[in-house]
Amino acid sequence: VPFFVPIIEELKQRGYEILLTARDNAQVTELIRWNKLDCRLYGHHYGKNKLFKILGIGMRAIQLAPLILREKPDLALSHVSRSQIVLSSILRIPSLAMTDYEHARMRMVGIRPQWLMVPEVISKTVAQAGYERVLTYPGIKEDVYVPRFHATPGIREEFGFNKNDLVITIRPPASDAHYHNPMSDELFRDVVGFLGNIAGVR
């Protein structure tokens, strides 16, 4: 959601109409509300099991179909929404999928987005994967939205931190993702243990 907020604002400034859909997963719903976005939710996370993932992709594509048939969008833009890629391919809607993970698989039985957009740093790896049209952007995904970040006034006090504390935020491993590696859990525990023993670090 934070990644798409500046993109949505830019497209609206240029006069484009936006139709937002999302999958109810992790903190997506809360972030949609926080950013006051008009967005429709379809589907949820279907777990790590490959069969359930495939069924979930099809189920969400079916759920999205009535809305997409009614609204007839000119372009489907997503950050690796396989359901959107499948539905766009079936309905012949041009699609642009964005990803920041060079091993993300977006080809499904010959179905794939028309364009792929990735950070420059992984463009060569992705190009070697056989995509015909690969667009790039400078930096990484976080460069799109982190510069806009402003901490909520009083947030340090709300969490019990004082002004001299060094506050470190860490994203836990994506344990429900298909690319999850158990070694990342060990690394996470070791990093938290190491940092937690440093005076003044919270």
C-alpha positions in Angstrom: 0.0 0.0 0.0 2.7 2.6 0.8 4.4 1.8 -2.5 1.2 2.5 -4.5 0.1 5.7 -2.6 2.5 8.1 -4.5 1.8 6.3 -7.8 -2.0 6.7 -7.3 -1.5 10.4 -6.5 0.6 10.9 -9.6 -1.8 9.2 -11.9 -4.8 11.1 -10.4 -2.9 14.4 -10.9 -2.5 13.4 -14.6 -6.2 12.9 -14.9 -6.5 9.1 -14.8 -9.4 7.4 -13.1 -8.2 4.7 -10.7 -10.0 1.5 -9.7 -8.3 -0.1 -6.6 -8.6 -3.7 -5.6 -6.6 -5.5 -2.9 -6.3 -8.9 -1.2 -7.0 -9.0 2.5 -3.6 -10.1 3.7 -1.2 -9.0 6.5 -1.7 -5.3 7.2 -3.2 -4.4 3.8 -6.7 -3.6 5.2 -5.4 -1.4 8.0 -3.0 0.5 5.6 -5.9 1.1 3.1 -7.9 2.6 5.9 -4.9 4.6 7.2 -4.3 6.1 3.8 -8.1 6.7 3.2 -8.1 4.8 -0.1 -11.3 3.8 -1.8 -10.5 0.2 -2.4 -12.4 -3.1 -2.8 -11.2 -6.2 -1.1 -11.3 -9.6 -2.9 -9.7 -12.8 -1.6 -7.3 -13.5 1.2 -4.0 -15.5 1.7 -4.5 -19.1 0.9 -1.4 -20.5 2.7 1.9 -22.1 1.6 0.4 -25.2 0.0 0.9 -24.9 -3.8 -2.5 -26.5 -4.7 -4.3 -24.1 -2.4 -2.3 -21.2 -3.9 -3.3 -22.2 -7.4 -7.0 -22.6 -6.4 -6.8 -19.2 -4.6 -5.5 -17.5 -7.8 -8.4 -18.9 -9.8 -11.0 -18.1 -7.0 -9.8 -14.5 -6.7 -9.8 -14.0 -10.5 -13.4 -15.2 -10.6 -14.4 -12.9 -7.8 -12.7 -9.9 -9.6 -14.3 -10.7 -13.0 -17.8 -9.0 -12.6 -16.2 -5.8 -11.4 -13.6 -5.8 -14.2 -16.2 -6.7 -16.9 -18.4 -3.8 -15.7 -15.6 -1.1 -15.3 -13.5 -2.1 -18.4 -10.1 -0.8 -17.3 -7.6 0.3 -19.9 -4.6 -1.1 -18.0 -4.1 -3.6 -15.1 -1.2 -2.5 -12.8 -0.1 -4.7 -9.9 2.7 -5.6 -7.7 2.7 -9.4 -8.5 -1.0 -10.0 -8.4 -1.2 -13.4 -10.2 -5.0 -13.3 -10.1 -5.0 -10.0 -11.9 -2.5 -11.2 -14.5 -4.7 -14.3 -15.2 -7.9 -12.3 -15.5 -6.2 -9.6 -17.6 -4.9 -12.2 -20.0 -8.3 -13.8 -20.4 -10.0 -10.5 -20.9 -7.2 -9.1 -23.1 -6.5 -6.1 -20.9 -2.9 -4.8 -21.2 -1.1 -5.6 -17.9 2.0 -4.3 -16.1 3.3 -6.3 -13.2 5.8 -4.8 -10.9 8.1 -6.9 -8.6 11.2 -6.4 -6.5 12.1 -10.1 -6.3 14.2 -11.5 -9.2 12.9 -15.1 -8.7 9.2 -14.2 -8.7 7.3 -16.5 -11.1 4.6 -14.6 -13.1 4.3 -17.1 -16.0 1.4 -19.5 -15.5 0.7 -22.0 -18.2 1.7 -19.5 -20.9 -0.1 -16.6 -19.1 2.0 -13.6 -18.2 1.9 -9.8 -17.9 2.6 -7.9 -21.1 5.1 -5.7 -19.3 7.3 -6.3 -16.3 8.8 -3.5 -14.2 11.6 -4.0 -11.7 14.3 -2.1 -9.9 17.4 -1.5 -12.1 19.5 -3.6 -9.8 17.7 -6.8 -10.8 16.9 -6.0 -14.4 19.6 -8.2 -16.0 18.6 -11.2 -13.9 14.9 -10.7 -14.9 15.8 -10.1 -18.6 17.6 -13.5 -18.6 14.4 -15.1 -17.4 13.0 -14.6 -20.9 10.6 -11.6 -20.4 10.2 -9.7 -23.7 9.4 -6.3 -22.2 11.2 -5.3 -19.0 10.9 -1.8 -17.7 13.1 -0.5 -14.9 13.1 2.2 -12.2 16.1 3.6 -10.3 16.8 2.4 -6.7 14.6 -0.1 -4.9 10.9 -0.3 -4.1 11.4 1.5 -0.8 12.9 4.5 -2.6 9.4 5.1 -4.0 7.7 5.7 -0.7 10.2 6.1 2.2 11.1 9.7 1.3 7.5 10.6 2.1 7.6 9.1 5.6 7.0 11.4 8.6 6.8 9.8 12.0 3.5 10.5 13.9 4.2 13.1 16.6 4.4 11.5 20.0 4.9 8.0 18.6 8.2 7.5 20.5 6.5 8.3 23.8 3.5 6.1 22.9 5.9 3.1 22.7 7.8 4.1 25.8 10.9 5.2 24.0 12.9 8.3 25.1 14.6 10.8 22.8 18.0 9.2 23.3 17.0 5.6 22.4 18.2 4.2 19.1 15.0 2.8 17.6 15.5 -0.1 15.1 12.6 -1.5 13.1 13.0 -4.9 11.5 10.6 -6.8 9.1 10.3 -10.4 10.3 10.8 -13.2 7.7 7.9 -13.7 5.4 7.2 -17.2 6.8 4.0 -17.7 4.7 5.7 -16.8 1.4 6.6 -19.4 -1.2 10.2 -18.2 -1.1 10.6 -18.6 2.7 13.9 -20.0 3.8 14.1 -21.4 7.4 17.6 -19.9 7.7 16.0 -16.4 7.6 14.2 -17.3 10.9 17.5 -18.1 12.5 19.1 -14.9 11.2 16.1 -12.9 12.5 16.4 -14.4 16.0 20.2 -13.8 16.0 19.9 -10.2 14.9 17.2 -9.4 17.4 19.3 -11.1 20.2 22.4 -9.2 19.2 20.7 -5.8 18.9 18.7 -6.3 22.1 21.9 -6.6 24.1 23.2 -3.2 23.1 22.5 -0.4 25.6 20.1 2.3 24.4 18.8 0.2 21.5 15.1 -0.5 21.4 
